[in-house]
Amino acid sequence: MRKIAIVLSLFTLINAQEENILVKITPEIPYVKIKDSGVEVKIQRIQDTSNILTDDFALTSRPCPPHCITPIKVEGVKTIGELELIDFIKNKVYKKKGILVDSRLKRQYVLETIPGAINIPFTIAEVESKKVKDALFKALGAVKKEDGSYDFSNAKELAVFCSGLWCMASVRFVKALVDSGYPKEKILWYRDGLQAWKLLGLTTVVHKAVEAK
């Protein structure tokens, strides 16, 4: 009985600590758990209220072109914000019903990305090769029919992002998929991207150690 009481006491303490999280995602959501490369990651906001961005994502002005402000909608695909993306990660990615796509180049993805994201560079989606397209759509759950077209009935729902409001990678990725027949209703676009995600102090992950120069 004493052992059970100790366990319950610890559980109560943990819950109390979670309730006292200063910077929550919403008043009701302190954090969300996700598996990233087999490791459990807690998506939450940085608790230091004096924290500011100091890396490349603190930049406000990049040459346009190519870093121009993106439109609010692309190809009729639904645009989402952080809360919708977190819900997608929790209820689709975590349950393997959807895929979170970081459409940037691999060298950017490995340095920092959103938990649960896989890397499919926009350049892959734009390749005209039938072999590459077949492999991509197969990975996304589509089935190639005898006439060469694709059956998207069981294709995965996707949430696509890149670096931010000024990044065209996700725009090009979405356009390439829609042009190839991928159903618009199965694609969500996180327009604000990694820069806005970091601006809100949300958790990011690194897939490759950065070597000191």
C-alpha positions as CSV (number, residue, x, y, z in Angstrom):
1,M,0.0,0.0,0.0
2,R,2.9,2.4,0.9
3,K,4.4,1.7,-2.6
4,I,1.1,2.5,-4.3
5,A,0.8,5.7,-2.2
6,I,4.3,6.8,-3.2
7,V,3.5,6.2,-6.9
8,L,0.2,8.2,-6.6
9,S,2.0,11.0,-4.9
10,L,4.6,11.2,-7.7
11,F,1.8,11.1,-10.3
12,T,0.1,14.0,-8.5
13,L,3.3,15.9,-8.4
14,I,4.0,15.5,-12.1
15,N,0.4,16.6,-12.9
16,A,0.8,19.6,-10.7
17,Q,4.1,20.5,-12.5
18,E,2.4,20.2,-15.9
19,E,-0.5,22.5,-14.8
20,N,2.1,25.1,-13.7
21,I,3.7,25.3,-17.1
22,L,4.1,29.0,-17.7
23,V,4.0,29.1,-21.5
24,K,1.5,26.6,-22.9
25,I,0.4,26.0,-26.5
26,T,-3.2,26.9,-25.6
27,P,-4.8,27.3,-22.1
28,E,-5.8,23.6,-22.3
29,I,-2.7,22.1,-24.1
30,P,0.6,22.3,-22.2
31,Y,2.4,20.1,-24.8
32,V,1.9,17.3,-27.3
33,K,4.0,14.1,-27.6
34,I,5.2,12.7,-30.9
35,K,7.6,10.1,-32.1
36,D,10.5,11.4,-34.2
37,S,12.9,8.8,-35.7
38,G,11.6,6.4,-33.0
39,V,12.3,8.8,-30.1
40,E,9.5,10.4,-28.1
41,V,9.6,14.1,-28.4
42,K,7.5,16.6,-26.4
43,I,6.3,19.5,-28.5
44,Q,6.0,22.5,-26.3
45,R,7.0,26.2,-26.1
46,I,10.2,27.5,-24.7
47,Q,9.5,28.5,-21.0
48,D,12.0,31.4,-20.9
49,T,9.8,34.4,-21.6
50,S,12.8,36.5,-22.4
51,N,13.9,34.2,-25.2
52,I,14.4,35.7,-28.7
53,L,15.4,34.4,-32.1
54,T,19.1,34.9,-32.8
55,D,19.8,32.6,-35.7
56,D,19.1,32.9,-39.4
57,F,15.4,32.8,-38.7
58,A,15.6,36.2,-37.0
59,L,16.2,37.8,-40.4
60,T,13.4,39.9,-41.6
61,S,14.6,40.8,-45.1
62,R,15.8,38.5,-47.8
63,P,16.3,39.3,-51.5
64,C,13.1,38.9,-53.6
65,P,13.3,37.0,-55.9
66,P,13.7,34.3,-54.9
67,H,12.6,34.9,-51.3
68,C,9.3,36.6,-52.0
69,I,6.2,36.7,-49.8
70,T,4.0,33.7,-50.6
71,P,0.2,34.0,-51.2
72,I,-2.3,33.0,-48.6
73,K,-3.5,30.0,-50.7
74,V,-1.8,27.7,-53.2
75,E,-3.7,25.7,-55.8
76,G,-6.9,25.7,-53.8
77,V,-5.2,23.7,-51.0
78,K,-6.2,24.5,-47.4
79,T,-3.8,26.7,-45.5
80,I,-3.3,26.0,-41.8
81,G,-1.7,27.6,-38.8
82,E,0.2,26.2,-35.8
83,L,-2.7,24.8,-33.9
84,E,-4.1,23.0,-36.9
85,L,-0.6,21.6,-37.6
86,I,-0.1,20.4,-34.0
87,D,-3.5,18.7,-34.2
88,F,-2.4,17.0,-37.5
89,I,0.8,15.8,-35.8
90,K,-1.1,14.5,-32.8
91,N,-4.0,12.8,-34.6
92,K,-2.6,12.0,-38.1
93,V,1.2,11.7,-38.0
94,Y,1.4,10.0,-34.5
95,K,-1.3,7.5,-35.5
96,K,0.3,7.0,-39.0
97,K,-2.7,8.3,-40.8
98,G,-0.9,11.3,-42.3
99,I,2.6,12.5,-43.2
100,L,4.3,15.8,-42.2
101,V,6.5,16.9,-45.1
102,D,9.5,19.2,-44.8
103,S,9.9,20.2,-48.5
104,R,13.2,21.9,-48.1
105,L,16.5,20.5,-49.3
106,K,18.1,17.8,-47.2
107,R,21.0,20.0,-45.9
108,Q,18.4,22.3,-44.4
109,Y,16.2,19.5,-43.0
110,V,19.0,17.7,-41.1
111,L,20.0,20.9,-39.3
112,E,16.6,21.6,-37.8
113,T,13.0,20.7,-38.5
114,I,9.5,20.2,-36.9
115,P,9.2,17.0,-34.8
116,G,7.6,14.1,-36.8
117,A,8.5,15.6,-40.2
118,I,10.1,13.5,-43.0
119,N,12.1,15.2,-45.8
120,I,10.8,15.1,-49.4
121,P,12.6,18.0,-51.1
122,F,10.5,20.0,-53.6
123,T,13.0,19.1,-56.3
124,I,11.9,15.4,-56.0
125,A,8.2,16.4,-56.5
126,E,9.2,18.4,-59.6
127,V,11.2,15.7,-61.3
128,E,9.5,14.6,-64.6
129,S,10.9,11.1,-64.4
130,K,8.1,8.5,-64.3
131,K,10.2,6.2,-62.2
132,V,10.8,8.9,-59.6
133,K,7.1,9.9,-59.6
134,D,6.0,6.3,-59.2
135,A,8.3,5.8,-56.2
136,L,7.2,9.1,-54.6
137,F,3.5,8.3,-55.0
138,K,3.9,4.8,-53.8
139,A,5.6,6.1,-50.7
140,L,2.6,8.4,-50.2
141,G,0.2,5.5,-50.4
142,A,-1.1,6.0,-54.0
143,V,-1.4,3.0,-56.4
144,K,-0.5,3.1,-60.0
145,K,-3.2,1.7,-62.3
146,E,-2.7,-0.3,-65.5
147,D,-3.4,2.8,-67.7
148,G,-0.5,4.6,-66.0
149,S,-2.7,6.9,-63.9
150,Y,-2.8,6.8,-60.1
151,D,-5.5,5.7,-57.6
152,F,-5.3,8.1,-54.7
153,S,-8.1,6.5,-52.7
154,N,-5.7,5.3,-50.0
155,A,-3.1,8.1,-50.4
156,K,-1.9,9.7,-47.2
157,E,-3.1,13.1,-46.0
158,L,-0.2,15.5,-46.1
159,A,0.8,18.6,-44.2
160,V,3.6,20.5,-46.1
161,F,5.9,23.2,-44.9
162,C,9.3,24.9,-45.6
163,S,11.2,27.8,-44.0
164,G,8.6,30.5,-43.8
165,L,6.4,33.1,-45.5
166,W,9.2,33.9,-47.9
167,C,10.1,30.3,-48.8
168,M,8.9,28.9,-52.2
169,A,9.9,25.3,-51.6
170,S,6.5,24.2,-50.1
171,V,4.6,26.2,-52.8
172,R,6.5,24.4,-55.5
173,F,6.0,21.1,-53.8
174,V,2.2,21.5,-53.5
175,K,1.9,22.7,-57.1
176,A,3.9,19.8,-58.4
177,L,1.7,17.3,-56.5
178,V,-1.6,18.9,-57.5
179,D,-0.4,19.1,-61.2
180,S,0.3,15.3,-61.0
181,G,-3.2,14.6,-59.8
182,Y,-2.7,14.4,-56.0
183,P,-6.1,15.3,-54.4
184,K,-6.2,18.8,-53.1
185,E,-8.4,17.7,-50.2
186,K,-5.6,15.4,-49.0
187,I,-3.0,18.3,-48.7
188,L,-2.7,20.9,-46.0
189,W,-0.2,23.8,-46.3
190,Y,1.5,25.3,-43.3
191,R,2.3,28.6,-45.0
192,D,4.1,30.2,-42.0
193,G,6.7,27.4,-41.9
194,L,9.7,26.9,-39.6
195,Q,10.3,30.6,-38.9
196,A,6.9,31.2,-37.4
197,W,7.1,27.8,-35.5
198,K,10.4,29.0,-33.9
199,L,9.0,32.5,-33.3
200,L,6.4,30.9,-31.0
201,G,9.1,29.0,-29.2
202,L,7.9,25.6,-30.3
203,T,10.1,22.5,-30.2
204,T,12.4,21.7,-33.1
205,V,14.6,18.6,-33.7
206,V,18.1,18.1,-35.2
207,H,18.8,15.1,-37.3
208,K,22.5,15.6,-37.8
209,A,25.2,16.9,-35.5
210,V,26.6,20.2,-36.6
211,E,30.4,19.9,-36.7
212,A,32.3,22.8,-35.2
213,K,34.4,24.6,-37.7
